[in-house]
Amino acid sequence: MTKLIIILLSAVFINNYVLVKFLGICPFLGVSKKLNSAFGMSVAVIFVMLIATAVTWPIQMFLLEPNDMEYLQTIVFILVIAALVQLVEIILKKFIPSLHKSLGVYLPLITTNCAVLGVTILNIDEGYTFVEAMVNSLGSGLGFVLAMVMFSGVRSTMEGSDIPKSFRGLPITLIAAAITSLSFLGFGGVIENLFS
Amino acid sequence: MKTLNNFKKGIIKENPVLVLVLGTCPTLATSTSVMNALGMGVAATAVLLFSNMMISALRKVIPDRVRIPCYIVLIAGLVTAVQMIVKAYIPDLNRSLGIYLPLIVVNCIILGRAEMYASKNKVFDAAVDGLGMGVGFTLALFIMAAIREVFGNGTFFDMPIPVLCDNKITLLTMAPGGFLVFGLLIAAVNKFGTHKPQKKDFGCSGCPQADICHKKSCEDDKEAAVND
């Protein structure tokens, strides 16, 4: 149990996908302008990360490894994720239209998001069990939410400020991201010591 | 002459990283040392060159409706090949690039060029375009990595530099340094760049998801998302 909590907390704070591991930077810079679109996007990411892990982990363990086909990992995973996102979209549209309305816009954007493919591959590389892999995906998704929501706050504050001309737009956003990322460095080492 | 311009535009005018701001994830993550940056750049260039050539050669065969999945499979196949070669011959590089090597599959530059250029042009032009974009990507990575390694670690290609290696700014090699250096570089390009193509001009059609998202421009998309 302690191990699961450590995995969860370190995925959220220490190894934050966006701010420390640089995965999923495009949506982070693109969609984080407004709070509600940032939130919608990141909820969709958690959702896809969880299902993607639930499907790719068994595929790796029961299909690829017994048959010595680990080299197919990249192709199989990306195809599975793409198909899954499409499938989820169709199912949501048919059965839960209200949820589709709020998440639907973001789902196709997630197919080629490196955070999703990244989390599925990392789960295998780290040698996690199925439960650990699911917890890690949940933590990574929550870390994504945290970064997106925090950063959309930073950006809305920044909107009114007077910025030198060549820094307007992307450069100042990146520099603000650097400072946000700096605040996450402070968590290093805290979580392991919390339970020892 | 036309070929030369086609090659050059990827390096300067439409530099994928510094001007079009595509493929930010690998740029930030692998620019901690010059060696890693070059490895990443060369690997991505190889994939980009071959994917552009193959997609261009198959452009009349692939049905329009399923082209994105086709491109992804092709690119994933090429990435797997590159991954196996790197694993076999340069295991150190494989270890230091880690997860970012398979993640070349979802690099926006590669899908973007496939969709924007290779699917509409002849094989030779597509190859030149791919090579130009790849060199541009490598060059941007190299510049960023050089700044981060020289000032952050006091070394260049792992060789210590006098003075600087005793006064390291370690922060630059860590995550925040990546964002900071990238932000400053883009600001410098904005300041000194003569020609500034906006990302808007590059258009939604360059975005790999344009086909699925049905929006005319990415701005519409954001507005629509908010209004929903």
Boltz contact constraints between the chains, C-beta under 6 A:
constraints:
  - contact:
      token1: [A, 20]
      token2: [B, 175]
      max_distance: 6.0
  - contact:
      token1: [A, 22]
      token2: [B, 25]
      max_distance: 6.0
  - contact:
      token1: [A, 22]
      token2: [B, 28]
      max_distance: 6.0
  - contact:
      token1: [A, 22]
      token2: [B, 29]
      max_distance: 6.0
  - contact:
      token1: [A, 23]
      token2: [B, 25]
      max_distance: 6.0
  - contact:
      token1: [A, 25]
      token2: [B, 24]
      max_distance: 6.0
  - contact:
      token1: [A, 25]
      token2: [B, 25]
      max_distance: 6.0
  - contact:
      token1: [A, 34]
      token2: [B, 226]
      max_distance: 6.0
  - contact:
      token1: [A, 37]
      token2: [B, 225]
      max_distance: 6.0
  - contact:
      token1: [A, 37]
      token2: [B, 226]
      max_distance: 6.0
  - contact:
      token1: [A, 74]
      token2: [B, 76]
      max_distance: 6.0
  - contact:
      token1: [A, 74]
      token2: [B, 79]
      max_distance: 6.0
  - contact:
      token1: [A, 74]
      token2: [B, 80]
      max_distance: 6.0
  - contact:
      token1: [A, 74]
      token2: [B, 102]
      max_distance: 6.0
  - contact:
      token1: [A, 74]
      token2: [B, 105]
      max_distance: 6.0
  - contact:
      token1: [A, 75]
      token2: [B, 76]
      max_distance: 6.0
  - contact:
      token1: [A, 78]
      token2: [B, 72]
      max_distance: 6.0
  - contact:
      token1: [A, 78]
      token2: [B, 76]
      max_distance: 6.0
  - contact:
      token1: [A, 78]
      token2: [B, 105]
      max_distance: 6.0
  - contact:
      token1: [A, 105]
      token2: [B, 225]
      max_distance: 6.0
  - contact:
      token1: [A, 108]
      token2: [B, 209]
      max_distance: 6.0
  - contact:
      token1: [A, 108]
      token2: [B, 212]
      max_distance: 6.0
  - contact:
      token1: [A, 108]
      token2: [B, 213]
      max_distance: 6.0
  - contact:
      token1: [A, 109]
      token2: [B, 209]
      max_distance: 6.0
  - contact:
      token1: [A, 112]
      token2: [B, 106]
      max_distance: 6.0
  - contact:
      token1: [A, 112]
      token2: [B, 208]
      max_distance: 6.0
  - contact:
      token1: [A, 114]
      token2: [B, 25]
      max_distance: 6.0
  - contact:
      token1: [A, 114]
      token2: [B, 103]
      max_distance: 6.0
  - contact:
      token1: [A, 114]
      token2: [B, 106]
      max_distance: 6.0
  - contact:
      token1: [A, 117]
      token2: [B, 106]
      max_distance: 6.0
  - contact:
      token1: [A, 118]
      token2: [B, 99]
      max_distance: 6.0
  - contact:
      token1: [A, 121]
      token2: [B, 99]
      max_distance: 6.0
  - contact:
      token1: [A, 121]
      token2: [B, 102]
      max_distance: 6.0
  - contact:
      token1: [A, 122]
      token2: [B, 99]
      max_distance: 6.0
  - contact:
      token1: [A, 166]
      token2: [B, 187]
      max_distance: 6.0
  - contact:
      token1: [A, 166]
      token2: [B, 190]
      max_distance: 6.0
  - contact:
      token1: [A, 166]
      token2: [B, 191]
      max_distance: 6.0
  - contact:
      token1: [A, 167]
      token2: [B, 187]
      max_distance: 6.0
  - contact:
      token1: [A, 170]
      token2: [B, 186]
      max_distance: 6.0
  - contact:
      token1: [A, 171]
      token2: [B, 183]
      max_distance: 6.0
  - contact:
      token1: [A, 171]
      token2: [B, 186]
      max_distance: 6.0
  - contact:
      token1: [A, 171]
      token2: [B, 187]
      max_distance: 6.0
  - contact:
      token1: [A, 174]
      token2: [B, 179]
      max_distance: 6.0
  - contact:
      token1: [A, 174]
      token2: [B, 182]
      max_distance: 6.0
  - contact:
      token1: [A, 174]
      token2: [B, 183]
      max_distance: 6.0
  - contact:
      token1: [A, 175]
      token2: [B, 183]
      max_distance: 6.0
  - contact:
      token1: [A, 177]
      token2: [B, 179]
      max_distance: 6.0
  - contact:
      token1: [A, 178]
      token2: [B, 176]
      max_distance: 6.0
  - contact:
      token1: [A, 178]
      token2: [B, 179]
      max_distance: 6.0
  - contact:
      token1: [A, 178]
      token2: [B, 180]
      max_distance: 6.0
  - contact:
      token1: [A, 181]
      token2: [B, 175]
      max_distance: 6.0
  - contact:
      token1: [A, 181]
      token2: [B, 176]
      max_distance: 6.0
  - contact:
      token1: [A, 181]
      token2: [B, 179]
      max_distance: 6.0
  - contact:
      token1: [A, 182]
      token2: [B, 176]
      max_distance: 6.0
